[in-house]
Amino acid sequence: MDLAMPSLPQRIQRLNDLAHNLWWSWHPEAEALFGAIDRTLWAITQHNPVKLLCEVKPEQLAALAHDPTFLRRYDAVMMTFDAELSTRDTWLSQSVPSLVNVPVAYFSAEFGIHNSLPIYGGGLGILAGDHCKEASDLGLSLVGVGFMYPQGYFHQRLSADGRQEAVYEYLARAEAPLFPALTPAGQRSLVAVPVGDRQIYVTVWHVRVGRASLYLMDTDVEENAPWDRELSARLYGGDQEARILQEIVLGIGGVRVLRALGITPKVWHLNEGHAAFVTIERLCEFVAAGMPLADAITEVRRTTVFTTHTPVPAGHDAFPFHLVEKYLHPYWHQLGIDRERFLAFGAHRESWGEVFHMTVLALQLTGHCNGVSKIHGEVSRRMWHHLWPERPLDQVPISSITNGVHTPTWLDPDLHRLYDRYLGPDWQKQHDNPAIWLKVHDIPDQELWWARLRLKYQLMHFIRERARRLWRAEHRDPVQVLASGALLDPEALTIGFARRFATYKRATLLLQNLARLQTILQDRWKPVQVVFAGKAHPADEPGKHLIHQVYTLAKEYGLGGQIVFVEDYDIRVAKFLVRGVDVWLNNPIPPLEASGTSGQKAALNGVPNLSISDGWWWEGYNGGNGWTIGPTDPLGEIENRDVHDADLLYSLLETEIVPLFYQRDSDGVPRGWMHVVKSSIASIAPLFSARRMVKEYIERFYVLAADGKNEELRMKN
Ligand SMILES: *Cc1c(COP(=O)(O)O)cnc(C)c1O
């Protein structure tokens, strides 16, 4: 499985280096350089530079190697690339020098960095991807550990009657930015992971993400039985048995992989309970080295960070004891304890009986735990209070670090240039500084409005092109073309709703009262339209039913064309949507939204939020930077919640949002609207950036963990 790099003319040889470091994906000038090689091929390869370089005609490359315009751009990009990756003058070296060159391991079942490496499903993965990129920007030596899923998550198609179909595409490893990961002796790594009475072997791929590294495990090796080879084929693909095996490979295999590669992290960050078996393998290591188990537990807790991501019970993995027994018995033997003692690490009582719960395991064996927004921290402390019954609620050791988004990834490049002009040339170096962003108010309304309109036109062009392509490729029914957004009006107030279709997110709340909605949408002078997008997990029947409901309306004459559904929500679609709509809608049942990040991406691009008070919005809303639906306390009880919230949502649209959007001055600019837009950018961009977030992880957790500081000892021994 060795991967040869495409051979390129000497003068532009280093395009290979650039294509094999996902750094390019958050540097628009680097991305544009690949586009300039062959625009059509760039589109056909779906913006995969490795594939592009494999497929581009040698004559084309030879010509570019003599094209002064291309060479000028090439040299400029390569200079920035080299300068950014080699500089020692980083935020980390100035602020936290003790962590310079200290590896921080970050375990995650998914990483969403760019569509060309489709190893993510949704928000969790994108957060992990943003974390890696920001770590690189700050100068942290982050080492991500995850899976190479050659079939990734599914692509979504809707049948003519609105049923979600899952399509899997195969990513050839030679067309991905992968290097075989080598041991210090220069060998291809092959690591054995004991599972029950057998071993699963993994090989490892190295992906460069700026100065950060990802190590992706791959079970598709000859040494494995056919069913084990399939284990890492897809993200969240299998049944419970496949899932526990995947998690054993992720946690236990992940630690072994780092050892085999000669990497010695000082901090171990578990992104979500999927990776909680890391703690077990590390206990085994300490015990094998002669340490008493109690001390090993202390050591593991001191050095491990755990982030929990959802209050929704189904979002936490838990396994029946018999599966734990079947596959993990080698580990309790190594720890010198019995089955009962081992199961107690993760034991959790559900209404139907006891299970081994990955979040409980992580909470018990890690010393630095957090939820992903202030309100989610509160909710998590309540949820897990029973693990620390002797403590008052506010002393439950789960704090919070609110999620943020990676600014260079999610900000539109043209808006970036506009901000360059008004925020001062150095704004991006300190884009988590709220003072810098106050200058957004200096941008002339008209200029920002035109920039926003352009983004809207781009979104609609993108949607129409997709509709056209699907129409041709799949001989679609014209009604499907309509439902996928071909007739959207770029001048109409456009509401975006795009997220996973899980029932608690209430995608159909806006459809509660169709007559009232129709009146709002079809006002002749003030038309409104709604763009939906999102996947439902293939096993989530209620979620798929919601998609069906939305799609059915989108096809109807009454609302079709004004309610549309864009298929196959992924990073690329998200980029168009969060930049191109006018308002970003979010209406989950509180307090079930842990954080949410798509609204942060929208705000950064001048798209105000219209949201239930929950997740990040509970702390993000300041009274003038968007709209909150209903009461601000996510923990309050409300009867008949859906009807109540829908009513408030319609009222906000009718009395505030629609009138404000259409209130134009003589040059057609909505002044009042632009004030909300600017307040939204200025208040949200700095605080809800991945920069603020990663700095918090570093300053509050990683520094302590790297020092082995004993924050507190908590497990009830
Ligand atoms: C940002 C993003 C998410 C997460 O957004 P939420 O607000 O948490 O729903 C999910 N999927 C994609 C493709 C995204 O870009």
The ligand as an ORCA input file, in Angstrom:
! r2SCAN-3c Opt
* xyz 0 1
  C     -20.874     23.126     11.655
  C     -21.430     21.878     11.116
  C     -22.196     21.021     11.923
  C     -22.497     21.332     13.359
  O     -23.409     22.366     13.465
  P     -24.574     22.363     14.545
  O     -24.900     23.759     14.744
  O     -23.981     21.719     15.763
  O     -25.657     21.557     13.964
  C     -22.688     19.863     11.370
  N     -22.448     19.538     10.088
  C     -21.739     20.329      9.275
  C     -21.491     19.904      7.886
  C     -21.198     21.521      9.771
  O     -20.461     22.288      8.961
*
